[in-house]
Amino acid sequence: MTGAASLGRRLVAWITGRTGRAIVVLGACMLAAYVVSILVFPKPGGRIVFGDATHLFVQLRSLVFDRDLDFRNEYVRIYGLRGGEFGTEWVATELTPTGHVRNYMPIGPALLWVPLYLVVAGVETLLAWMGLAAWPDGFDSVLQAVAGLTGVVAATIAAWLSWRLARRHTDATSAAVGTFAVWLGSSAVYYSLISPSYSHAASMLTSAIFFRYWMSTRREESLRRSAALGALAGLAALMRWQDAIFLSVPILDALLRPASWRSRVTSAGAAAVAWVAAFSPQMAVWQVLYGKPFAVPQGASFLQWTQPHVIDVLLSDNHGLFSWTPLLLLSVAGLAVFSYRRRALALPLTIVLLASWYINAAVADWWAGEAFGARRFLSLFPLFVLGLAVWVQPPAGAGRVRVTRIVLALALVALNVLLLFQYELFMKGLRDIAPYPRGWFDLWVARFVVPFRLLVWWLG
């Protein structure tokens, strides 16, 4: 035990001294694993994007190749429709008030993917001009893979920025543990590695940029800072509309600072105007699709404001935040301590956390459909990293407390990895071996049994 403890301390010390590089290395490993998964385990029809990523990708392809927002041909092509397929009638019949095919996804991730998509399409066009390849039409597997590749990079940058945020307020070891534990011990690992083409990796990135800038410029009180924060909040809302709540941070900052009311209102107004400017691409898309700049594409019943599932969204076995990811309980505890110590930040942080909780609880499908954990809370990824780092950092002179907390955090990471393994086996069709994580036994106990069942199946 002494030798193992010593080895563990040396490992933590090594990672602590090289955290930035370790994040990059882990991100590179995730990127390589994603590429290998595409090559070794190809999906039916050569498709790379599935689920929500499909609706994000069709926006990208339509903008770049067709230069419009008519997604009908994209859906027909990507789904391989011939007419009359069950469950796809909406492509032709469920049109928006302006006669377009509906699309429930935000435009932000598609815009984030554009640079690499254009580079790859440009290379393919050059090869086609040289007679070495077919002319690209925007649908090939390499161009579809751009979404996931960009997502892995976005998640890695988000982890790096979140680490820098935590390092600003805690010691090196606590910041390193907080970053790697939340990245690997929550649903973040799934949407960084297995489904990086969903909007969550993009949301992790923009929220990390926003919160790091907000906290690192606290001493600067200027119109420029208010506008920058408003623009960053608008950028986050482009990735996931619920992140519009981030606008409350610069507005509260402006209204609560010691200055004249005219100055306060001007700063708050600058933040709001910058937010609208940054969010305008989504407003333009909604204007074309729905005939108005602000919309709830899923319909008015999608948000059930008077019937929120405030307890279920946290504790239910159906993708509850803490039931699937108990590590984040420690993050929330750390954020409470941080807010107590930094009173000037307490109100904006509390409002963002409570608003995110309420909005996620008020959505009709509060469990977020098919997901690994409570994925909609990933917009708070940098705050969870900061909170866990604060929790890991013990009071002065309490070295044993730190060791205990690190061990607990790592144990919860291991539990999450086991759950991810079980979930993936189920999703890959091995349902006799790995049950779906629902119900007390299948959510909390089965993850320990599944590896042995798999071994028996493999040897048998």
PyMOL commands that set and color helices and strands:
alter all, ss='L'
color gray80, all
select helices_A, chain A and resi 2-17+19-40+44-46+52-66+72-79+90-93+108-129+141-169+172-185+188-193+199-216+223-239+241-256+261-290+300-302+312-315+321-324+327-341+343-362+375-392+399-427+440-459
alter helices_A, ss='H'
color red, helices_A
deselect
rebuild
show_as cartoon
